[in-house]
Amino acid sequence: MYNKIIMVGNLTRDVDLRYLPSGSAVATLGLASNRRYNKQDGSKGEEVCFVDVRLFGRSAEVANQYLKKGSKILIEGRLSFESWTDQSGQKRSKHSIIAESMQMLDSRSQSADGAGYNSYDGGYNNSGYTQAPQNPSYNQPQQAYNAQPNNAYAQNIPEINIDDEEIPF
């Protein structure tokens, strides 16, 4: 059987971080994903899907540090069915996502502290072995990129300034 879900949406509340007795971090967050469509009569329609997401380990700590209510993220994981009996004795159930990786989709200027981390997969690659997270070095000085070349021909090339929001992909 194959159980894989990819969902993009906005956080409906701040991240709730807790620690298991083993010391492992668990974060719970609410995710809302909108779907816009055209109805048969030509009017616009919208439906919203709300789902809870659980992150574990370092990715839970990263989410707690950088995400807040309204943050846009992409979650990859598996769907989990939970059922329980509430205090009044009624049976309750819901689906939730157990996250395997997360990508933060907000621009660096919109993140909680502007550090600019865009993705974190909890240190797992496709083979299941852990790996060190990639260091995107967003906080490195930009001097090397802005240095003017000594060559007169290269100095006549116009500078192009592209913001993160202008990139089409």
C-alpha positions, 0 to 999 in steps of 0.5 A: 500500500502507498500512503503519501500526501502533499499539502500546501496551506497556511497555519491556522494557529501557532505551533504547539511544541511539546517533548516526549519523555524520551526527549524527542520534540513533537509539534502540532499545527493546524493547516488550512488549504483553500480550493477555488473553483467555478460553479456550473452557474458561473459563480466562484466557489471556494472550499477549505480543508482543515487538517492537523499536522504532527512534526517530530524531532528537529523539524518540530523545533525548526517549525516552532522557531520559524513558523507562526499563524498565517505562515505558508508551508508545504507538508509531505507525509502520510495520512493517519486516522485517529479515533477516540471517545470524548468526555461525553462518551461519544466516539470521535475520529479525524484524519491528520498528517504525520509529516516527513518533510516541510518546506516554508514557502513565505519569503525571507522577509515574512518569516518570524525572524527573517532568517530565511530558512526555506525547507527542512526535511528532518535530516532524512533523505529518500533512502531513510538514512540521516544526513546533515541539513544543508546550510543555505548560508543565507546570512553570509555577507553579500560582498563577494556577489556585489564586488566590481570586477577590474575589467572595464568591459565587465563594468558596463554590464547593467546590474539586474536586481531580482527580488524573491517575489519576482522569480516565476518558479 
